Amino acid sequence: MSGPFPSTEGNAVPSVDGTDLGDTLTDLDGIHPGIDLIRDGVRLLAHDRLDVNTTQVLIAALAGSADGTDVLAAIGQLVARLTNADTNPALRHLPLDVQKDAAHQGFLTSFHLGDSELRNSAATANAALDH
């Protein structure tokens, strides 16, 4: 969603190129089409001209939802799915102890990324934008 102000040099949204975010997006290039879609989405969000309300909604949707329904939790849940032989047939040929260890670590990833403590900073930033 675009904000109410026209784009001019003085108020243009700066590029992520040459920043930590831009470098990370570059490093993730070509791993998988799904990751490329995520990269494109992150770049779009970073370059879009937003208003305060949309910014708040995005912060909550990315990592600041009080109930854990955000992108951060979804990534944790995806890691758990990818590390479980029941939901990822590519792992089924591995020894059972390896499968169990991978599934356990994936569960822990999902558990930790779903922790409400992880959302406190994003939620606090979101609240700070209420004026």
PyMOL commands that set and color helices and strands:
alter all, ss='L'
color gray80, all
select helices_A, chain A and resi 9-11+20-27+33-47+52-64+71-82+89-91+96-113+116-128
alter helices_A, ss='H'
color red, helices_A
deselect
rebuild
show_as cartoon
